[in-house]
Amino acid sequence: MDRAKSHAQPRLSSFEFQELQRLFREVAGLSFDESSLPVFQQRLASRLPLHEITTFRDYLRVLQFGANAEEEMAAALDLVTAGETYFFRHTEQLRLLENTILPSIAEQNAHTRRLTIWSAGCSSGEEVYTSAILVAESGLFDGWLVRVIGSDLSRERIEHARQACYFQGAFRSTDERIKKQYFTESGKIWQVRDEIRQMCQFAPLNLLGSELDTFVGRVDVVLCRNVLIYLDHDTRARVLTGLYERLAPGGFLLLGHSESLKFVDAPLGLTSLEQDLAYRKRSRGMRRGEST
């Protein structure tokens, strides 16, 4: 019986869960409801043995007062926000990006010949490389200065993205021609080719951080899909305002299908496009609600 107890998963109490919620909200503006308690308990339990502790009460002390509290907080955030991702996910929005948004930006920026796309909350990089491949496939930006930026809270995911190496499961929605043209195979691993990688830049960034000004700058397209669902109302409004400020006039914002600006006071115009919905920052001469 003693042996069985020693292998039992540590229990996360309601009080400890509330303290974790408070810490994650203070550090990153993340918001979780009560249904997340089992997820926290299951995923964060793996961190306890690394610090030679057995309770979540002790883990809270590590997060707040430990010698490597900042690094541990990053690891904890990585675990509780981990989600599924793969190349060419949400094909409806990608068709929108390919068929409507990129041609619009190509026409709008013809005088500068610059294109910047930002994947805010890029996880392990699949969305960034997907966007870069769509840019290459379009043929509209040859000779342009193209930057496809990926940012995420998790340093571990950003390092994975920089390596640009993926297993077969990441290609469940990828056309075989695209896979062979833009990736090289080595054993069971596929790596993004250099001509795509050279368009892409990655950094571990907080969407509320001042470092966004330096690394991201002004962008034409923001993909911030399935990020806002983790934020409380006030933080969501702050993040959306920051995204808006970094969008160039006439730039586009794509959110996840479960996300909406309906209950957030953000100065973005909603443009109804043929394949899907996207938000567009109004430029001079563009009326509210005007389509492209």
N, C-alpha and C positions, 0 to 999 in steps of 0.2 A: 504494500500500500504506500509506503514512504517513497518507493521508487516511482510509482505512478503519480504521486503528488508532485515530485520534482520535475516531471515532464509536462505537467498541466500548464496551459497557457495562462499567463498572468491576467488578473481581472482588472479591468479599467472601471473605476467607480464613476458615478454620475458627477461627483464633485471634481474628480481628476479630469474627466472629459470636458467639463465647463472651463477648467483652467487651461487646458490645451486649446480649446476654442478661443479663449481670450488672448493667449499668446500668439496664435496664428493670425488673429485679427489685427493685433497691434503691429506685428512684424510685416505682414504682407497684405492686410486688408481682406483676408479670406474669411468666408462665412460658411459654417456647416450647421445643419439641423440635427436633431436627435437621432435621426436614422443613420448618421455617420458613426455613431459610437462603436458598433461591431467592427466596422472597417478600420477605425483607429486602433482598436484593441488587437485585431489580427495583424495589421501591417507594422505597427510600431513595436510590437512584442519582440520582433527580431533585433531591435536596437539595444534591448536591455542587457543581454549577455556580453555585448561589446564593451560595456562599461562596468561589468561585474556587479550588476544589480539585479534585483528580482521583482521590484514593484514599480508601478507607474508613478507613485509618489516620489520615489528616488529619481525617476527619469525627469520629472518636472524640475527637480533641483539641477540636474545636468543641463537642461535646456536654458535655465535662467542663470545659473552661477558656475557652471562647469568651465574648466580651463579652455575648452574648445567649443564653447556654447554656440558661437556663430556657425561653425562647420556642422555641428549636430543639428541645429535648427534647419539648415539647408537640406540635410539628409532626411529629416522628418517631413518637411514640406514636400520633398520629392516623393516620398512614399504615399502621403495622404492625397496628393493630387494626381497620382499616376493614372493615366488613361490609355485606352487603345488608340493607336494611330497607324496609318499605312499610306502608301503612295496612292495618289489620285482618289482620295477619299472625298465623298460628297460630290459626285459627278455633275449634278445640276449646277452647283455654284462654279465648278471649274469650267463648264461650258460657257457660263456667263462671263467668266474672266477671259477665256480664250476668244469668244466670238464677239463680245460687245465691249468689255472694259479695255482690253489691250488695244484694239483698233482706235478707240476713243482717245486713249492716252497718246498713242502714236501720232495722231493728228494734232492733238492739243500741244504736244511737246516737240513738234517738228523743228522749231527754231532753236531749241536747246540741245536736242538729241541726248536727253538724259531720262532714265527711267529708274525709279526706286520703289521697290515693293517690300513691305515689312510684315513678317509673320510674327505677331505678338502672342507668345505662348506657343512656341514652335515645337515643344517636346524634343524628340530625338532627330528632328530635321526633315522628315518626309515631306511636310508641307512646303518647306523652303525649296527643296530640290524639285518637287513637282511644279512649283511656280516657275522656276528657272527653265525647266524643260519646256513648259508651255510658251515661254518667251522665245526660246530657240526655235520651237516648232512654228511659231507664227511668221517668222521671217521678216518681221516689221522693224526689228531693232538692230540689224546688222550695222556695225560701226558705231553704235551708240555706247555711252557709258551706262552700263546696267549694274545696279546693286540690288540683290535680293537678301534682305537682312532677316536673321532669325534671332529671337530673344526668348529666354525662359528663366524662371526662377532657379531652376535646378542646374547646378554646375555639372553634375554627372550627365544629364541629358545633353547639355551643350557640347560636352567633350565627345559624346557618342555622335552627335551631328557633325562635328568637325572631322571625325574619322571617316564618315560617309560610307560605312560598311553595314550591310543589312542581310538578314536571312530571308529565305523564300517567303515566309509568312507576310512580309511587308509588301508583297507584290500581288496580293489577291485581286486588286482592281486595276492592274497595270497591263496594258496591251503588250503582247509578246514582241512586237516590232520596237516599241519604245524601250523595253527592257534590254534588248540586244543592242540597240543603237546608243543608249546613254549610260550603260553599266557594263563593267567587266567582271567576269566570273572567276573566282579562285576557290576551288573546292565547293563548299556549301555557302560561301559568302559572295555577295555581289557588291561592288564598289562603284560609286558615281564617278563618271569619267571627268577628266580634268577640265574640259571645256565648259562643263556645267558648274563644277566646284569653284572655278575662278570667278564666277558671278556672285558667289554666296559668302556672306560674313555672319559670324555667330558671336553672341556674348550673353553671359548670365546677367540678366537685368530685372529689376523690380519695376513694374509698370507705373509705380508712384515715385520712382527715383529720379534725381536731377541728372544722372548720367545719360539719360535718354537724349538730351539735347545734343551732347557731344557725339554719341555713337549713331543715333538714328537720323537726326536732322529732319528735313522736310521730305515727305514721301507722297507718292502718287496713289498707291493702293495699300490699304491695311487689311490683313486677314487676322481677325481676332475671334476665332471660332471656338466655342465651348470653354471660354475663359471667364466670362462674366457670371456664369452660373455659380462660381465659387465665391463671389464677392457679395458683401452686404450692399444695401441700397446706396448709402453715402459713398462708399468706396467705388461702386460701379459708376456713379456720377463723376467722381474725380478722374477715374481712368478714362471714361469716354470723353471728358473735356480735354484730357491730355492727348488722346488720339486725334481729336478734332483739330487741336492746335498744330499738330505735326502734319496734317493733311494739306497738300497744296490745293489752291482753289480748283474746283472741278474734280478733285480726287475722290476715290471710292473707299468705303468701309464695308467689309463683308463680315457678318456675325454668324454664329451657329444658328441652326434652324429653331432651336428651343429658346433663343435669346431675342430680346426686343428692346427698342428704345421707348416703347409706349409709356412706361411709367417713370422715365428719366428725363429731366429737363436738360437736354443737350442740344446745342445749336446746329443740328444736322438736318439737311433736307432729305426726305425719303423719295427716291426715284424708283418708279416701277419699271423694271426692265422685262424683256421678252421671256427669258427663261426662269427668272427668280426675282427676289427682292434684294436690293442693295441700297445702302445709304451713300449719298453723294454730297460733298461739300459744295455749296453754291459758289459759283464764280460771278464776276461782274456781268450783268446782263442776263443771268439765269434766274428765272422766277421760281418761287417756292412750288415744289411738286412737278417741275418741268422735267420731261423725259429727255433722254439723249437722242 
